[in-house]
Amino acid sequence: MNLYLKTNNIASAVKLADIPTVEYLDLYNDLVERMQDKRYHIAHYFATEVEKGLKFFILLLDDATGEVLISSFQPDYYSEEGLASLTAIHQQFHPFEREMHELYGIKFNGHPWLKPLRFSHDRRDKQSTMDNYPFYTIEGNELHEVNVGPIHAGIIEPGAFRFICNGEQVLHLEIALGYQHRGVEGEMVRNQNRLRQTLISESTAGDTAVGHATAYAELVEKLSDKGISSDLKRERVVAIELERIAMHLADTGALATDIGFQLYQVACEALRTVTINTTQAWCGNRFGKSLIRPFGSNFPLTEAKIETIRKNIADVRRRYNEVRTDILEAPTLLARFEQCGLVPTEEMWHIGGVGMAARSSNLMRDIRATHPSGFYAEEFHHEPVVKQDCDVMSRLATRLDEVLQSADYIESLLKDYKPSTEISAPDYDAKLSTDSLSFSVIEGWRGEICHVALTDEEGNIAKYKIKDPSVHNWLGLAIAVRSEGISDFPINNKSFNLSYCGHDL
C-alpha cells in the first residue's frame, strides 16, 4: 500500500493531487511501527479546513536516506468518535495533536496530555483560557507549588512555569505558553504581499531572523520554477552561521552569569557585539533582518564586506577559543554544570528533541547533515557536533565547539570567494505553483525549523504552518529539572534557551 509521497529537501513543490490520501487506520498502524526506528522523526503534522470537513497532512523526515515522506488523510468521523492518539505511543506527536484538538475540537483518544497549546484566538473552545489552564497537581502535605511568570523580570517573554517541589527538590515542572496570541500563521495567509510575508517570517522568532527568513525564502522558491544562483546560496549559509555564532556566544555568557562568572560573561558579550555588528555592517541590521529575501538579495557581498567578515570572525574565533579553554579548565564551573539537568538520549528521542539540545544528549538531529538544502546540499560537508553526557555541560560544550566550527565554515566559504554578479534583486512577484504543497527544513542555531505552505487554484498561499524547534524542546527542559534543586532551574533554562515567541504563533 502506498502511504507516502517521497521527496527530498531540495525538491520542488509537490502537487496536492500527488500526495496519497489514505485511511487513518492504515497510516496509524504504519506510524506505530515506523516511528520506533530512530531514523524517523516528525517535521510537521497539521489539519486544514476543506469543503468536506478537515484534511490532515503529515511530513516525516528519514534521517538515513534524506527523504521526506508526505501523506494525508480525510476521515469523516473524527468529530464524534475521535482518532486514536499517536502521542499515546510516540510522545513526539504531542504538540501537533494538542494544537489540532485546540483549534478544531478533534478528539485524540488515549492522548495523555490533551491540553491547550497556544490559546489561539480562533480556538474551538473559547471557555478555555489562560486563567483556567489545567496545571498538573500532586496532593501531599510535604509538597508545595512554586509559580514563575507569566510576567518575568527583565526582558523575558511571557510564560508560566509551575513547579511541584518536595522541599528544594523539583518533582515536576509544567510549562504553559501562548500568552502573546500573535497570529503569525494567519497573517501569512491574510495578505499575499510577499515582501510583507518575508517581514513576518523573519519576525517569527527575533533571535532567529535569518533562519526563519531562509525557510520562507526556500519554500517560496520551490513553489516557483525560477531558480537561484549558487552564490546566493553560499551567502545565505554565511548569514546562518553568523547567526549561530552570535546566539551561542550570548548563551555562553548567560550561563556564565548564572553561576557568577562575570569575566566570561563580559568576554562573550563583547564577542557577540563584534559578531552582530559584523552582520549590521553587511545589511544594516544587527540581527540580519532585511538580509534574506526570496530569489535574490539587496545586500550581495562586496570585497570590502567579505574582508570585514573574515577579519572579525577570525578575531572572534581566536578570542572565544581562549574563553573555551578557560571554561573547560574551571573546576567550579564544571562542578556546577556536570551531571546537572540530565536529559537521557532515550528521553530526548521520545519527545522528538531536535537541534543543539538533541545533539547534546547524544541524539544526532542536524538538518545540515541529514536533509541539507541550498549550499549545504552542494559543495558543503557538515560534521555534526554530538555530545554524550546529556547535561548542562554538554549543552554548553556543544556551543563551545559549534562557534569554532561555524567560524571555520565562514572562513572556508569566503576565502576564495569573489563578489558575485549573479545575485539578482529580490523578486516578490514570481508566479507560484497552484494546488501544491511546499515545505522547507532549515537547521537554525536552535535546531530544526520547518515551514509548510499549501496553495490554492490561483497560486495564493491558502495555509501556512511554522514549526520552531522550541515546540519540541520545551518538554526537554521540563525533564531536565526533575529531581534537581529548584535553584538549578535558571542554568537549565539558559542551557536550552528556548523561544517563547517561536512557540506563540
N, C-alpha and C positions, 0 to 999 in steps of 0.2 A: 504494500500500500504506500502510495506517495504522499507523505505528510508534509514535506517541506520543499520549498524552493531554495536551492543552494546557490549562493553568490559569494562575493568577496568584498573586502572593504574598499577596493578601488574600482569596483564595477559601476556601471551607470545605474540610473534608477530602474526599477522593475515595474512592469505593468500590473495593476491590481488584478487583472484577469488571469495573470500567470501564477499568482500566489494560490496554492491549494486551499480550498475551503473544506475542512474535514469535520468529522464528528468529534465532539469534545471528548467523548469516552475514549476514542482511539488515540487522540493527542495526549490525553491524561495518562493512559497506560504506557505510552511511549516515554513520556517525560519522567514518570515514576522510576523507570529503569534507566533511561539515558542519563539523568542528572546525578546518578550515583558515581558516574565517571567524572573525575576532576577536570578532564579536558574541556567539559562544557560548563558554561555559566550564562546567565541571562543578561542580555543587553537591554531589552525593553519588553514590556507587556502592558497593553492598554486596550481600551474599548472605545468605539466611536459610534455615534448615532447614525443610523441609516434608515431607509424608508420603512423597513420591516423590523424595527427594534434596534438591537445593538450588534455590531460586528467586532470581534476581538482579533487583535494581531499580536504575534509573539515573535521576537527575534532572539535567537540563541547564537552564542559565539563558540566555535570549536577551536580551542587553543592549539590543537595538534596540527590541524590542516590549514588554519587561517580562514576557513569557510564561515559564512553567516547563514544560518538556517532560518527561514521565514515561513510562518504558517498562519492560518486564520481559521476561525470557526464562527458560526452564527446560530446559536441554539434558539429554540422558540419556547423554552420552558424555564429560563433562568429566574424570572420574576417570582415564580411560585415555588418551584421545587428547589431552586438553587443549583449550584455547581459544586462538585467535590473539590475541596481545597487542596491545591498543590503545596501550600505552606505547611500543612499538617505532616507532609513527608519531607519537603525540602524548604528550609527556612528562608532561603534567598528570595522566594516569591512573595514574602510577607508585605513589603511596601506596595507592590503593584496590586495585589488583591485588596488590600486595605483602601487604596485610592479608588478602585473601581466600586467597592462597596459604598464608600462615602459619596461618590458622585452620582451613582446610578441605583443604589439600593440593592445591588446584587448580593445574594446570599452565597457565601462560600462555606459549605457545610464542613465542619471539622476544623476550621481556622481557629488557632488557639489565641489569637490576639486581634480580633476584628474591630479595631478602634479607629477613630478618625486619624487621618494622616496629615491634612493640611488645613481643614476648616475653610475650604474654598467658598466663595460667595455663592456659587451655583451648586453647592452640595444638596443632596436629596433631602436630608433631614435638617431643617432649619432650627429645630429644637436642640440639636447637638451643638453646643457652644464651648468656647474655651473655659467658661466658668464651671461647666459640669463635666469636664473631661474625666473619664473613669480611671483615675490612677489606681494602680495595684496597691492593695493594703495587706498587711500581716498583723494579726492580733497577737498581743503578748505584753505582759506588764513590764518586761525588761527592754522592750523595743521603743524607739521613738522615731519620728519622721523629721527630716530637715528639708525645707523647700528653698531652692535658689531660683531667683527670677520670678516672673519673666522680665522684670526690669533689672538690669545689671549696672554695676558701676562702670565708669569709663565709656568706651565706645562699643562694647559688646552688644550684639543684636539680641532681640527678644527670644527667649526660650525658657521653659520651665524644667527644672531638674528636681525630681522628688526622690530623696534618699530614705531608705528604711535602714536604720542602724541599730546595732546592739553595742551600746557604749560608743566607742570611736570607730568600730568596725562596720563597714558597709555590707549589708546583706543583699540589698537590691537597689538599683537605680533605674528610674523610668524617665525618659526624656520626651517632653511634649513640645512640638514646634508648630508653626503655622500662624503665628501672630501677625504676620505682615500682610497677608491677603493680596499678594502682588498682581496676580492675574497675568503673568508673563506669557503663558502659552496661548491664552485667549487673545492677547494683544498681537501676537504673531499672525493671527488669522483675521482679526478685525480690520486691519489696514494692510493692503497688499503692497504698499510702497516699500521697495526692497532696501532702500537706504535706512528707512525707519526700522525695519526688521533687523538690519545689521546693528543699529544702535541699541536695540533691545537685547539682542543676543550677547553683545559684549558687556551688557549690564546685568546679565543673569546672575553672576557672582563677581563682585567687584574686584576680587583678588585673582580672578581667572579670566580677565577680559580677552586676552589673546587666545586662550584655549577654547572658550565658548564661541568667539567670533570665527575662529578657524573651523569649528564644527559646523556652524551655519554656512559659511562660505563653501565648504566642500559639499555639503548637502545640496545647495542650490546649483553648484557646478555640475553635479551628477544629473540634475534634472534638465540640464541643457546639453546640446550637442557641441557646445563651444568649449574647447579645451583651454588649459592654461600652460604657461611655459615652465620648463624645469627650473629656471632661475627664480620664478615666483615661489615655487615650492620650496626651494632652498632657503629663501629669505624668511618664509614662514617658520621653518624649523629653527632658524636662528632666533626668531622672536619668541617661540615657545620655550626654547631652552633658556633664554634670558629671563623669562617669567619664572621658570623653575628655580633658577639660581636665586632670584630676588626673594621668593617666598621661603625657600629653605634657609636662607640667611636670616630672615625675620624670625622663623620658628626656632632656629638655634639660639638666637638672642633671647627669645621669650622663655625658653626652657631654662637658660642660664639665670634669668631674672628671678624665676620662681624658687630657686634654691640659693639666692643671694650672691651669685657670681656675676656681679655687675661689670667687671672688667670684660668678660666675654660678651656680655650684652652690648656694651658700648662699642666694642670692636665690630660685632656683627651688624649693628645698626649703621655704623659708618660705612661698612662694605655694601650693605643693602642700598644706602643712599647713592653710592657710586654706580651701582647696577641700575637702579631705576632712573637716575639722571642720564645714564647712557641711553636708555630707552627713550627718554624725553628728547635727547639730542637727535635721535633718529626720527621721531614722528611728532614731537611736541607735547606728548603726554607721558607722564612717568609710569602709568600702568598699561601702556600700549593701546589705549583707546585711539581709534582712527587709523591704526596701522594695518589691520586686516580687513580687506574688502573683497567681495566676490569678483572673480575674473581678472583682478588687477590690483594695483596699489597706487596710492597718491604719494607714497614715500619710498620709491625704489632706492636701494643703497647707492651711495656715491663713493668715490675713492676716499674722500675725507671721512665719511661716516664709517666706512669699513676700518680705517685706521684707528678711529676713536674707539670703536667696539673692541677691536683686537687688543689695543693698548690697555683699556680699562679692565677688560675681563682677565687679561694676563695678570694684572696687578691684584685684582680681587682673588684670583686663584692662589697666587703666592701667599698673600696675607691670610687668607682663610685656611690654608694648609697649616700655617703656624698655629692658628686657633685650634684647628682639629687636633694637632699633635698635643697641645696643652690639655685639651679636654680628655683625650684618651690616656693621659698620664696623671689626671687629677683624682686621687683616691676618694676624696669626699664626694665628688660628683658621681663617680662610678658606684660608690656605696649607696647613693640615693636613688640612682636610676636602674641599676641592675636588679633583676627579679622583681621589679615593681610594675604593676599593670600588665600582667601576663594575659595574652590572648593566644591560646594554643592554635597550631596550624589547623587542626580539625574544626575548631570553633570558627575560625576565620573563613574556612571553606563553607561550613554550614550556613553562615549568614550571607554568603556571597560577597565577602570583602574584596575590595579592588585596590589597585594603585599602590602607593607607597606603604600604606598601612598593611596591606596583604603581604607585600614583599618583605616587610619587617617581621612577619610571622611565618616566614619560610613557605609562602604560597605565591608562586610566580604568576602574577597578573600584571602584564605590561603590554599595552596595545602596540607600542613601538616595535616589539619583537614578534607578537603573535598575529596581529591584524594591522600591519603598517599601511599607511596611505601617504599620499603626497611624496615628498622627497625621502621619507623614511622607507618607502617601498622601492626606491630607485637605487641610488649609489650610497646606501647607508646601511651599516650593520650595527645593531644595538645589542649590547650585553647587559641585561637587567641586573641591578644590584639587589641581591636577596640575602637576608639575614635570618639566623636560625633561633635566636634566643627569645623572640616573641614578646619582648618587654619594652619599657620606655627607652632603655638604652639602645635597643635595636632600632627603634623608630628614629632616634637621634642619629645613630650610626649610618642609617640609610641616607639621611640628609647629608651627613658629612661626606660620604662618598659620591653622592649624586651631584653635589655642587662642583666637585672637581671633574667629574665625568662630563657634565654639561659644558663646563668651560673648555674642556678638551674638544668637545664636539664643535663648539663655535669656532675655535681656532682652526680646526680641520676644514670646516665649511668655508671659511673666509680667507684662508692662507693664500691660495692662488686664484681667488675669485675676482673677476673683473666686473665692474659695474655693467649691468645688463641694459641692452637696448631692446630686449624682447618683452619687457614687462609693460603691459598696456595700462591705461587708466581703468578704474573700476567700471563695471557695466551693471546697471541696475534695471535694465530693460530687456535682457535676454529672454527669449521665449522658453517657457518651461514645458516639460512633457505633461500631457494630460492623463488623468485617471491613473496615476502612478504612485508608487511608494519610493521614497528616497531616504537614506539614512547615512549618518557619518559617525564614526567612532574614533575618538582622539584621546591620547594619553596626556591629560593636563598634569600640572605639577602635583595635584592632589590625587589624581587617578583617572579612571575611565569616564569620559564624557560621551554621552550618546544623544544625538538629535535625530528625530524621525519626523517626516512630513508626508502627508497624503495630499495629492492634488485632485481637483475636480475636472470636469469635462472641458473647462476653459483654460486649464493650466494654472489656476489660482490655488494657493495653499488653503486647504479646507480643514486640515487637522495638523497641529504641531505639538510634539511631545519632546520634553527635555529630561534627561537624567544626569544629574550631577553626582559625582562619586560619593558625596556625603550621604545620599539616600541609603546606600548600603552600609556605610561605615559608622553611622551613629550608634548602631547596636553594638559594634565593636568596643566603643567607649564604655557603654553600659556593662559589658562583660569585663573589661579591664579593671574596673574599680571594685568588683566583687571581692570581698574578704580583705580589701585594703583599708587602711585608716582613711577617714574622710578627709584628713589633711593632705592626702595624696591625690585628691581629685584634680587640683589645678595643674599639676605636672602631667597627669594623664590626659587631661583635656588639651593642654598645649601640645602634647606629643602627637595627637591626632589632628588638631586644628581644623575642625570640620566647618562647613559653611551653613549658616542659618539661612541666608537668602537663597543659596543654591537649592535648599530644601523647599523653601516657601515660594513655590512657583505659581 
